[in-house]
Amino acid sequence: MPFLAFEGPAGTGKTYRLMEEVRGHAAQLLRADQQVLGLTFMHGARRRLDESFVAAPETRGKSHVTTIDSFAAHLVRRWSPLAPAIADFTQFDEVCDACGMLLERPEILNWVTETFPIVAIDEAQELSPSRLRIARAFADAAHLVVAADEFQCLDEQIDTAPFLEWFATGNVERLEIVRRTNRRGLLDAGVALRAGKRPIPGSGLSIRYQFPAQVKFAVGHALRNGTGSRAVLVAPGSARWANELIPLLAAGLRSKNQQVPPLPIAWESAPSNEAQTLAEALFGADELIHCDDLIGRTETLDVKPVWLDTLIQSVEMARRAHGIRHWDMQSLSSLCAKKANLQRAYCRSSMSGIPVMSIQAAKNRQFRDVVVLWGPGVHGDADHQRRLLYNAISRAEYTCTVIVRTQQLLASPPFS
């Protein structure tokens, strides 16, 4: 059956329209024992979609939202006798391809859609061929609603041509009015970048080069003047530059003519880095650590991640249920990584202040004021760089300040 789809630039309300359609279908079609299945690629989009389902009375308590990779892994494990043997479930393309193959079997597809007669896929432009196979299968039996914007796909490894070919077969509603902002400079820059043209500074948008001695003040003033949520987005290859600026801004800046007070600014840590740091702090130089010693060392940590209590509970459960009293570094690191990833996936960030993150990590998020650090060495062709800059600028609701590290960058894509 034809699926319904929504397409449009960032901020045009694709997810809102998707939710409207799902709510209408849910009110008419769902039985008491059925749910809506929400699928996304990134956990940020998954959290946003889950919040939308919980907020709507038609879908509250009647939805299951997960990443498409998690859904695929669950289905492949459930139907493992019929699926290809998979040794490593972190090979997500292989898992998703196996899931698509299973869903192409009528008896399995009917089994899934009996529980989930309505399927919603948000941010569908990230569907690689293996994940697209899952979407194609659902289109044959479920009420499928899709939201996507191909220009926001930032993965150079994904060939979007198969997705676009399939997407065009649906009933596509194109959205054009950007509702996230009314600032003309931000709106015009988005239109220009999508058309392959250079963005021109205007109301809400500043693009400039600053002398090395002044750049830290320029970033500080832009962040200090913000009155709501703020963020620093870092282009690929510019992390070292950001690392030079962060401690200066955190300590505060002062010169003869300028002053910026200390700012609460820090990197939004990745789960893998946080997990490895904790494991190394707990383990020390030992080859094995007793569970009692491990738990005791958690009390003396200078920095305690919010998921530390769940780690301690798992260590205690492993001792009571399985008799595990000693941990090696690999096992402890694996447990820390699992707890950190669960916290990132299903809980809100505990970080306060101004987060610093990559442009890719800012997808599906929005802030009132954004500062973008764009240095030399951004990979990809001109089209990919325009996509990156578009994603950065379109995160801003009111102001976006793009600071390039060298003046020559202003004469190169995506600025020229």
Secondary structure, 3 states (H helix, E strand, C coil): CCCEEEECCCCCCHHHHHHHHHHHHHHHHCCCCCCEEEEECCHHHHHHHHHHHHHCCCCCCCEEEEEHHHHHHHHHHHCHHHCCCCCCCCCHHHHHHHHHHHHCCHHHHHHHHHHCCEEEECCHHHCCHHHHHHHHHHHCCCEEEEEECHHHCCCCCCCCHHHHHHHCCCEEEECCCCCCCCCHHHHHHHHHHHCCCCCCCECCEEEEECCHHHHHHHHHHHHHCCCCCEEEEECCCCHHHHHHHHHHHHHCEECCCCEECCCCEEECCCHHHHHHHHHHHHHCCCCCEEHHHHHHHHCCCCCCCCCHHHHHHHHHHHHHHHCCCEECHHHHHHHHHHHHHHHHHHCCCCCCCEEEEECHHHCCCCEEEEEEEECCCCCCCHHHHHHHHHHHHCCEEEEEEEEECCHHHHHCCCCC
